[in-house]
Amino acid sequence: MEQQRKEATERLLSSQGHDNLFYSEENDGVGVGDGGLVAVSNFTSILGLSILTAACITFGFGCAIGYSSPTQSSIMEDLGLSVAEFSLFGSILSIGSLIGAAISGKITDLFGRKLTMWILNLFYIGGWLAIAFTKAPWLLNLGRISLGFTNGISGYLAPIYIAEITTKHVRVMVGSGASFMYVVGSLVHWRTLALLATIPGLLQLLLIFFIPESPRWLANVGREKELEAALLCLRGDKADISDEATEIKNHVESLKSFSRGGIVVDIFQKKYVRPLLTVVGMMVLTNLGGINAFVYYSGAIFVSAGISSMVGLITLAATQTVVGILSSTIIDKLGRRPLLLVSSAGLCFSSFLTGVTFFLKDFNWWDQGSPILAFIGLLMYMGSYALSAGLPGLLVSEVCKLFSPMLLQLFMFLQLFPINVKGSAGSICNFMGNSTGRVVGYYFNFLTEWSSAGIFFTFSAFCCANFILIATMVPETKGRTLEEIQASITPSSD
């Protein structure tokens, strides 16, 4: 087997015009004819640019989510919005996300990853410009729903692209757009903040010219020559991509041979029931656990608890960043699943603690200490949120993210579902997650008037249910390729 690999590598090098190179078993790389050695790295400049492009998408995702929190009071004052009108503005992001989520898998599979990025940029930049220059609430909402549409697709597109271009040995940390919004939004006018949020989209427009298409998508549509070219681009001209290319092509072909319906029917095969229910359950329970309420309205929550919005949001951003960096450094030691469990437990406890705070406040008990408890509860919740967000690409694409544990579930499904059903699975999971996110985002302000303590206790209960689901249903994906994970959880024999 090793001899065959050596011969295949040397044939590939020769076909690419590298006749002076040969396979070096001792160094697990490619040797040079004069006895030197060319190091073949898992991380190339093109791979770096490709990941940076996806990072721009995820950063913009976080910007859209975090925008409403620091700008609530100023937007309501400048445009004369009522609480109900601002609740619509905050939650309408989820309506756009529902639309995008419904078609995310199919549009990404139809047009490819790169062309979809181009399309999304139009909606992303246009949405922020509409918000920045609005004079009326309808244009404000139109811009917000455009950003939601972008998020609905990019929440699937970014992790799937990273998952399909990286190897299991690559680790990446992506910055948090939500944290950026919290900090900068506390210091600048809301219109200026909207203009600053266009920067990730503009940068991405430049980077798209230099990145390759996803090798797995190319294999799925039968463009094998472009597949090999994309792999060489990502791994380096002197890298041995023969095994990886063969593995991808064989995996895609085997999936096609087992495909019955070819489109949506495939996802409803018995072997995909467990991963589908697992990921949908995680996404629904995460949203019902209050994540959209905390992210959209954290500034208002701080104020209602007796804490300065600016101090709270800046501290919150710092906490998310520090915890996210920490999670990316310990992920390989602890594994993805244990970190998810710790995160879910933290979300459950912190929601309960926040509920206790408002319970004490409602009865005017411990007036001096309750704001401190609220501050600890909110920081712990968002810290736990960032802890699992540090995995997004891990449990799912071996990539660390910093801002959205919701994306962790998206990344998770990317590793649990093979290419032939990934589009259908993506649309279903994304749609269900955004549906519940819309409900929580819109009704939160009204439910706090009913019972602030009660709503946080309810969030805690859903987080507890999510912990149980993860403990019983979620597999470990550490150190395993996409194909290995999919083969272990979705056996071909039915």
C-alpha positions as CSV (number, residue, x, y, z in Angstrom):
1,M,0.0,0.0,0.0
2,E,2.8,2.4,0.9
3,Q,4.6,1.6,-2.4
4,Q,1.4,2.3,-4.3
5,R,1.1,5.6,-2.6
6,K,4.7,6.5,-3.4
7,E,4.2,5.6,-7.1
8,A,0.9,7.5,-7.3
9,T,2.5,10.6,-5.7
10,E,5.4,10.6,-8.1
11,R,3.1,10.1,-11.1
12,L,1.1,13.1,-9.9
13,L,4.2,15.2,-9.4
14,S,5.4,14.3,-12.9
15,S,2.1,15.2,-14.5
16,Q,2.2,18.6,-12.8
17,G,5.6,19.3,-14.3
18,H,7.6,18.6,-11.1
19,D,10.0,16.0,-12.6
20,N,12.8,16.9,-10.2
21,L,10.6,15.9,-7.1
22,F,10.0,12.6,-5.5
23,Y,8.1,11.2,-2.5
24,S,10.1,11.1,0.7
25,E,8.7,8.5,3.2
26,E,11.2,9.4,5.9
27,N,10.0,13.0,6.0
28,D,6.4,12.3,5.0
29,G,6.8,14.9,2.3
30,V,8.2,15.6,-1.2
31,G,11.9,15.4,-1.8
32,V,14.0,17.4,-4.3
33,G,16.2,15.6,-6.8
34,D,19.4,17.1,-5.4
35,G,18.8,15.6,-1.9
36,G,17.1,18.6,-0.4
37,L,13.5,18.5,1.0
38,V,10.6,20.8,0.4
39,A,8.3,20.9,3.4
40,V,4.7,20.4,2.6
41,S,2.5,22.2,5.1
42,N,-1.1,21.6,5.9
43,F,-1.7,25.3,5.9
44,T,-1.0,27.3,2.8
45,S,-1.5,31.0,1.9
46,I,-4.4,30.2,-0.3
47,L,-6.0,28.1,2.4
48,G,-5.5,31.0,4.7
49,L,-7.2,33.4,2.3
50,S,-10.0,31.0,1.9
51,I,-10.6,30.8,5.6
52,L,-10.3,34.5,5.9
53,T,-13.0,34.9,3.3
54,A,-15.3,32.6,5.3
55,A,-14.3,34.5,8.5
56,C,-15.6,37.7,6.9
57,I,-18.9,36.0,6.4
58,T,-19.1,34.8,10.0
59,F,-17.9,38.2,11.3
60,G,-20.7,39.8,9.3
61,F,-23.1,37.2,10.7
62,G,-22.2,38.3,14.2
63,C,-22.4,42.0,13.3
64,A,-26.0,41.6,12.2
65,I,-26.9,39.7,15.4
66,G,-25.2,42.1,17.8
67,Y,-26.3,45.3,16.2
68,S,-29.6,45.8,18.0
69,S,-28.3,45.4,21.5
70,P,-26.1,48.6,21.8
71,T,-28.4,50.7,19.5
72,Q,-31.8,50.1,21.0
73,S,-32.3,53.3,22.9
74,S,-30.8,55.6,20.3
75,I,-32.7,54.1,17.4
76,M,-36.0,54.3,19.3
77,E,-35.3,58.0,20.2
78,D,-34.1,59.1,16.7
79,L,-36.9,57.4,14.8
80,G,-39.6,57.6,17.5
81,L,-40.1,53.8,17.7
82,S,-42.2,52.1,20.3
83,V,-41.2,49.0,22.2
84,A,-43.3,46.9,19.8
85,E,-41.8,48.5,16.7
86,F,-38.2,48.0,18.0
87,S,-39.1,44.4,18.9
88,L,-40.2,43.9,15.3
89,F,-36.9,45.4,14.1
90,G,-34.9,43.2,16.4
91,S,-36.7,40.0,15.6
92,I,-37.3,40.6,11.9
93,L,-33.7,39.4,11.4
94,S,-35.1,36.0,12.1
95,I,-37.8,36.3,9.5
96,G,-35.1,37.0,6.9
97,S,-33.1,34.2,8.3
98,L,-36.1,31.9,7.9
99,I,-36.3,32.7,4.2
100,G,-32.6,32.3,3.7
101,A,-32.5,29.1,5.8
102,A,-35.3,27.5,3.7
103,I,-33.1,27.7,0.6
104,S,-29.6,27.7,2.1
105,G,-28.7,24.2,1.3
106,K,-30.2,24.1,-2.1
107,I,-28.9,27.4,-3.3
108,T,-25.4,26.6,-2.1
109,D,-25.5,23.2,-3.8
110,L,-26.9,24.7,-7.0
111,F,-24.6,27.6,-7.5
112,G,-21.6,26.4,-5.6
113,R,-19.9,28.0,-2.6
114,K,-18.2,30.9,-4.3
115,L,-21.1,32.2,-6.5
116,T,-23.3,32.0,-3.4
117,M,-20.8,34.3,-1.6
118,W,-21.1,36.8,-4.4
119,I,-24.9,36.8,-4.1
120,L,-24.9,37.1,-0.4
121,N,-22.6,40.2,-0.5
122,L,-25.2,42.1,-2.4
123,F,-27.8,41.5,0.3
124,Y,-25.3,42.1,3.1
125,I,-23.9,45.4,1.9
126,G,-27.3,46.6,0.7
127,G,-28.9,45.8,4.0
128,W,-26.4,47.8,6.0
129,L,-26.7,50.8,3.7
130,A,-30.5,50.8,4.0
131,I,-30.1,50.9,7.8
132,A,-27.4,53.6,7.8
133,F,-29.4,56.0,5.6
134,T,-32.9,55.2,6.6
135,K,-35.4,58.0,7.4
136,A,-38.4,55.8,8.0
137,P,-39.0,52.5,10.0
138,W,-40.0,50.6,6.9
139,L,-36.5,51.0,5.3
140,L,-34.9,50.2,8.6
141,N,-36.8,46.9,8.7
142,L,-36.1,46.2,5.0
143,G,-32.4,46.5,5.7
144,R,-32.7,44.3,8.7
145,I,-34.6,41.6,6.9
146,S,-32.0,41.7,4.1
147,L,-29.3,41.0,6.7
148,G,-31.4,38.2,8.1
149,F,-31.7,36.6,4.6
150,T,-27.9,36.8,4.4
151,N,-27.5,35.2,7.9
152,G,-29.9,32.4,7.0
153,I,-27.7,31.3,4.2
154,S,-24.2,32.3,5.5
155,G,-24.9,30.4,8.8
156,Y,-24.8,27.3,6.6
157,L,-22.4,28.5,3.9
158,A,-19.4,29.6,6.0
159,P,-19.1,26.5,8.1
160,I,-19.7,24.2,5.2
161,Y,-17.0,25.9,3.0
162,I,-14.4,25.8,5.8
163,A,-15.3,22.2,6.6
164,E,-14.8,21.2,3.0
165,I,-11.5,22.9,2.3
166,T,-9.6,22.2,5.6
167,T,-8.0,19.0,6.8
168,K,-8.7,17.5,10.2
169,H,-5.3,18.9,11.4
170,V,-6.1,22.6,10.7
171,R,-7.3,24.8,13.5
172,V,-8.7,28.3,12.9
173,M,-10.0,31.0,15.3
174,V,-12.5,33.5,13.9
175,G,-13.2,36.8,15.6
176,S,-16.7,37.8,16.9
177,G,-18.7,40.3,15.0
178,A,-21.2,40.5,17.9
179,S,-18.4,41.5,20.3
180,F,-17.3,44.2,17.9
181,M,-20.9,45.6,17.8
182,Y,-21.1,45.6,21.6
183,V,-17.9,47.6,22.0
184,V,-18.0,50.0,19.0
185,G,-21.7,50.4,19.2
186,S,-21.4,51.8,22.8
187,L,-19.1,54.5,21.4
188,V,-20.4,55.6,18.0
189,H,-23.8,56.6,16.5
190,W,-26.0,53.8,15.2
191,R,-25.7,55.0,11.6
192,T,-21.9,55.0,11.8
193,L,-22.0,51.6,13.3
194,A,-24.0,50.3,10.3
195,L,-21.5,51.8,7.8
196,L,-18.6,50.1,9.7
197,A,-20.4,46.8,9.5
198,T,-20.1,46.9,5.7
199,I,-16.3,46.4,6.0
200,P,-16.3,42.6,6.2
201,G,-18.5,42.4,3.0
202,L,-16.2,44.8,1.1
203,L,-13.1,42.8,2.2
204,Q,-14.8,39.6,1.1
205,L,-15.5,40.9,-2.3
206,L,-11.8,41.4,-2.9
207,L,-10.8,38.0,-1.4
208,I,-13.3,35.9,-3.5
209,F,-11.1,36.5,-6.6
210,F,-8.2,34.5,-5.0
211,I,-9.9,31.5,-3.5
212,P,-10.8,28.1,-5.0
213,E,-14.2,26.4,-5.1
214,S,-14.9,23.7,-2.5
215,P,-13.3,20.4,-3.7
216,R,-16.1,18.3,-2.3
217,W,-18.7,20.4,-4.2
218,L,-16.7,20.0,-7.4
219,A,-16.6,16.3,-6.9
220,N,-20.3,16.2,-6.3
221,V,-21.0,17.9,-9.6
222,G,-18.5,15.8,-11.5
223,R,-15.8,18.4,-12.2
224,E,-12.9,16.2,-11.3
225,K,-10.1,18.1,-13.0
226,E,-11.1,21.3,-11.2
227,L,-11.3,19.2,-8.0
228,E,-7.6,18.3,-8.3
229,A,-6.7,21.8,-9.2
230,A,-8.6,23.2,-6.2
231,L,-6.8,20.7,-3.8
232,L,-3.4,21.6,-5.2
233,C,-4.3,25.2,-4.7
234,L,-5.3,24.6,-1.1
235,R,-2.6,22.2,-0.1
236,G,0.3,23.6,-2.2
237,D,1.7,22.8,-5.6
238,K,4.1,20.2,-4.2
239,A,1.6,18.5,-1.9
240,D,0.5,14.9,-2.3
241,I,-3.2,15.2,-2.9
242,S,-3.8,11.9,-4.6
243,D,-5.1,10.1,-1.5
244,E,-7.3,13.0,-0.5
245,A,-8.7,13.4,-4.0
246,T,-9.4,9.7,-4.4
247,E,-11.1,9.5,-1.0
248,I,-13.4,12.5,-1.8
249,K,-14.3,11.1,-5.2
250,N,-15.0,7.6,-3.9
251,H,-17.0,8.9,-1.0
252,V,-19.2,11.0,-3.2
253,E,-19.7,8.2,-5.7
254,S,-20.6,5.8,-3.0
255,L,-23.2,8.2,-1.7
256,K,-24.7,8.7,-5.1
257,S,-25.0,4.9,-5.6
258,F,-27.0,4.7,-2.4
259,S,-29.2,7.7,-3.2
260,R,-32.8,6.8,-3.8
261,G,-34.6,10.0,-4.5
262,G,-31.8,12.3,-5.5
263,I,-33.2,15.4,-3.9
264,V,-35.1,15.9,-0.6
265,V,-36.2,12.2,-0.4
266,D,-32.7,11.2,0.5
267,I,-32.7,13.0,3.8
268,F,-35.7,11.0,5.0
269,Q,-33.9,7.7,4.8
270,K,-33.8,5.8,8.1
271,K,-30.1,6.1,8.5
272,Y,-30.3,9.9,8.6
273,V,-33.1,10.1,11.2
274,R,-30.8,10.2,14.2
275,P,-28.4,12.9,13.0
276,L,-31.3,15.0,11.7
277,L,-33.2,14.8,14.9
278,T,-30.1,15.4,16.9
279,V,-29.1,18.6,15.1
280,V,-32.6,20.0,14.8
281,G,-33.1,19.3,18.5
282,M,-29.9,21.1,19.4
283,M,-30.7,24.1,17.3
284,V,-34.3,24.4,18.5
285,L,-33.4,24.0,22.2
286,T,-30.5,26.4,21.9
287,N,-32.9,29.1,20.6
288,L,-35.6,28.3,23.1
289,G,-32.8,28.6,25.7
290,G,-32.9,32.3,25.0
291,I,-29.8,33.0,23.0
292,N,-31.5,35.5,20.7
293,A,-32.9,37.3,23.6
294,F,-29.5,37.7,25.3
295,V,-27.8,38.7,22.0
296,Y,-30.5,41.1,20.7
297,Y,-31.4,42.8,23.9
298,S,-28.4,42.3,26.3
299,G,-28.1,46.1,26.7
300,A,-31.7,46.5,27.8
301,I,-31.3,43.5,30.2
302,F,-28.3,45.2,31.8
303,V,-30.3,48.4,32.3
304,S,-33.3,46.6,33.7
305,A,-31.0,44.8,36.2
306,G,-29.6,48.2,37.3
307,I,-26.3,48.0,35.4
308,S,-24.8,50.6,33.0
309,S,-25.4,49.4,29.4
310,M,-22.0,50.6,28.2
311,V,-20.1,49.0,31.1
312,G,-22.1,45.8,30.7
313,L,-21.7,45.5,26.9
314,I,-18.0,46.2,26.9
315,T,-17.3,43.7,29.7
316,L,-19.5,41.2,27.8
317,A,-17.5,41.6,24.7
318,A,-14.2,41.1,26.6
319,T,-15.6,38.0,28.3
320,Q,-16.7,36.5,25.0
321,T,-13.3,37.2,23.4
322,V,-11.3,35.8,26.3
323,V,-13.4,32.7,26.7
324,G,-13.5,32.1,22.9
325,I,-9.7,32.2,22.8
326,L,-9.5,29.9,25.8
327,S,-11.8,27.4,24.2
328,S,-9.7,27.3,21.0
329,T,-6.6,26.5,23.1
330,I,-8.1,23.7,25.1
331,I,-10.3,22.1,22.5
332,D,-7.8,19.5,21.4
333,K,-7.1,18.5,25.0
334,L,-10.7,18.2,26.1
335,G,-12.4,17.3,22.9
336,R,-15.5,18.8,21.2
337,R,-18.2,17.0,23.1
338,P,-17.0,17.6,26.7
339,L,-16.6,21.3,25.9
340,L,-20.2,21.4,24.5
341,L,-21.4,19.8,27.7
342,V,-19.7,22.3,29.9
343,S,-21.1,25.1,27.7
344,S,-24.6,23.8,28.0
345,A,-24.4,23.3,31.7
346,G,-23.1,26.9,32.0
347,L,-26.0,28.2,29.9
348,C,-28.5,26.4,32.1
349,F,-27.0,27.6,35.4
350,S,-26.5,31.2,34.3
351,S,-30.0,31.5,33.0
352,F,-31.3,30.2,36.4
353,L,-29.0,32.6,38.2
354,T,-30.3,35.5,36.1
355,G,-33.9,34.4,36.9
356,V,-33.1,34.4,40.6
357,T,-31.8,37.9,40.3
358,F,-35.0,39.2,38.8
359,F,-37.0,37.2,41.3
360,L,-35.2,39.0,44.1
361,K,-35.7,42.3,42.3
362,D,-39.4,41.8,41.9
363,F,-39.8,41.4,45.7
364,N,-37.2,44.2,46.5
365,W,-35.0,41.6,48.3
366,W,-31.3,42.2,48.5
367,D,-31.4,45.4,46.4
368,Q,-27.6,46.0,46.7
369,G,-26.6,42.5,45.7
370,S,-29.1,41.6,42.9
371,P,-27.4,43.8,40.3
372,I,-24.1,41.9,41.0
373,L,-25.8,38.6,40.6
374,A,-27.4,39.7,37.3
375,F,-24.0,40.9,36.1
376,I,-22.4,37.6,36.9
377,G,-25.3,35.6,35.4
378,L,-25.2,37.6,32.1
379,L,-21.5,37.3,31.8
380,M,-21.6,33.6,32.6
381,Y,-24.3,33.0,30.0
382,M,-22.5,34.8,27.2
383,G,-19.2,33.3,28.3
384,S,-20.7,29.8,28.1
385,Y,-22.1,30.9,24.7
386,A,-18.7,31.8,23.5
387,L,-17.2,28.6,24.9
388,S,-19.3,26.4,22.6
389,A,-18.9,29.0,19.9
390,G,-15.2,28.4,20.1
391,L,-16.1,25.0,18.6
392,P,-18.4,25.9,15.8
393,G,-16.0,24.6,13.3
394,L,-14.7,22.0,15.6
395,L,-17.6,19.7,16.3
396,V,-18.3,20.3,12.7
397,S,-15.5,21.4,10.6
398,E,-12.5,21.4,12.8
399,V,-12.6,25.1,12.9
400,C,-12.8,27.4,15.9
401,K,-15.3,30.2,16.0
402,L,-16.0,32.8,18.6
403,F,-19.4,34.2,18.4
404,S,-22.3,31.8,17.9
405,P,-22.9,28.5,19.5
406,M,-25.9,28.3,17.2
407,L,-23.3,27.8,14.5
408,L,-21.8,25.0,16.5
409,Q,-24.9,23.0,15.7
410,L,-24.6,24.1,12.0
411,F,-21.0,22.9,12.0
412,M,-22.1,19.7,13.8
413,F,-24.6,18.8,11.1
414,L,-21.9,19.5,8.4
415,Q,-19.9,16.6,9.8
416,L,-22.9,14.3,10.5
417,F,-24.4,14.5,7.0
418,P,-22.7,13.5,3.7
419,I,-22.6,15.6,0.6
420,N,-25.6,14.0,-1.1
421,V,-28.0,15.1,1.7
422,K,-26.1,18.1,3.1
423,G,-28.2,20.6,1.2
424,S,-31.6,19.2,2.3
425,A,-30.4,18.7,5.8
426,G,-29.0,22.2,5.9
427,S,-32.3,23.8,4.9
428,I,-34.3,21.8,7.4
429,C,-32.0,22.4,10.3
430,N,-31.5,26.0,9.5
431,F,-35.2,26.6,9.0
432,M,-36.2,25.0,12.3
433,G,-33.5,26.9,14.3
434,N,-34.5,30.3,12.8
435,S,-38.2,29.6,13.4
436,T,-37.7,29.2,17.1
437,G,-35.2,32.1,17.1
438,R,-37.8,34.4,15.6
439,V,-40.4,33.5,18.3
440,V,-38.0,34.2,21.2
441,G,-36.6,37.4,19.6
442,Y,-40.0,39.0,19.1
443,Y,-41.8,38.0,22.2
444,F,-39.0,38.4,24.7
445,N,-39.8,42.1,25.5
446,F,-43.4,41.3,26.0
447,L,-42.7,38.2,28.2
448,T,-40.4,40.2,30.5
449,E,-43.4,42.4,31.3
450,W,-45.3,39.2,32.3
451,S,-42.5,37.9,34.5
452,S,-38.8,38.6,34.1
453,A,-37.8,35.9,36.5
454,G,-40.2,33.4,34.8
455,I,-38.8,33.8,31.3
456,F,-35.2,33.2,32.5
457,F,-36.3,30.2,34.5
458,T,-37.9,28.9,31.3
459,F,-34.7,29.5,29.4
460,S,-32.8,27.5,32.0
461,A,-35.2,24.6,31.6
462,F,-34.7,24.4,27.8
463,C,-30.9,24.7,28.3
464,C,-31.1,21.7,30.7
465,A,-33.0,19.7,28.0
466,N,-30.3,20.6,25.5
467,F,-27.6,19.3,27.9
468,I,-29.4,16.0,28.2
469,L,-29.7,15.8,24.4
470,I,-26.0,16.5,23.9
471,A,-25.0,14.0,26.6
472,T,-27.0,11.2,25.0
473,M,-26.9,11.8,21.3
474,V,-23.9,13.8,20.2
475,P,-20.7,12.0,19.1
476,E,-17.1,13.1,19.5
477,T,-15.6,14.3,16.2
478,K,-12.0,15.1,17.4
479,G,-9.3,14.0,15.0
480,R,-11.7,12.5,12.5
481,T,-12.3,13.4,8.9
482,L,-15.7,14.3,7.5
483,E,-16.0,10.9,5.8
484,E,-15.0,8.9,8.9
485,I,-17.6,10.7,11.1
486,Q,-20.3,10.3,8.5
487,A,-19.5,6.6,8.0
488,S,-19.7,5.9,11.7
489,I,-23.0,7.6,12.3
490,T,-24.8,6.9,9.0
491,P,-23.9,3.3,8.0
492,S,-24.7,2.5,4.4
493,S,-26.4,-0.7,5.2
494,D,-30.0,-0.2,6.1
